[in-house]
Amino acid sequence: MPVNHKTKNDLARTTREKVVNLLNARLADATDLMMAAKQAHWNVKGPQFQQLHELLDEVYALVAGY
């Protein structure tokens, strides 16, 4: 997807396009991780329920910060 926005950035257009694509991919990865942690958080079962529930809540909160 071409980047057509005016910028004061001195990076070449092709470099900006690559950076945008990489950043979008990492954003998607972080969102997937965040949602997987929240899903696991709500569905954890077993003898270590409390510890895992809290750990997954921490993972979710940390990833959501990014």
Residue, then its C-alpha position, 0 to 999 in steps of 0.5 A: m500500500p503506497v504511502n502518499h502522506k506529506t512528511k518532513n521525514d527525510l526517509a525515502r518513500t520506499t523506506r517509509e512504505k517498508v517501515v509502515n508495513l513492518l509496523n502494521a504487522r507488529l501492531a497486528d501481532a501485538t493485538d493478537l497476543m493481547m487478545a489471546a492472553k485475555q481469552a486464556h485469562w477468562n478460560v483458565k482452569g485447574p489447580q493453578f487457576q489463580q496464579l495463571h489467571e493473574l499472570l495472563d492478566e499481567v501479560y494482557a495489561l503489558v501488551a495493551g500498553y504498547 
